[in-house]
Amino acid sequence: MYSIGKELKKIRDEEKLSQEEFAERINRKAGLSITKGMVSKWESDTTEPKTRMLRAIAETFNVSMDRILGLDTQQSYSKIETLAAHIDDDVTDEEMEAIKNYINYIKFKRD
């Protein structure tokens, strides 16, 4: 079964960082105060990071929020493309991206 904690550990392992180094790198990049203990609790699924921390992790390690949240991006995009086919042609690329982001947000809130 998927968990945010397992995905965060996978990201940390890919970067070959200790929990402390992982926290320090995020703190430097995002100006947060994440501790080794917080990372440990996330990875053991004792607690989940707040949204702003997830965003900071995604930006720091150049990974998508979809990956961290375990969204099936292939399936999501095929449904989004179906939806997009029914939207008028006058939607800009920026508006389409906003629609996709909103759909992903709704799915995240549902889970």
Beta strands, then each sheet from edge to edge (+ up, - down):
end
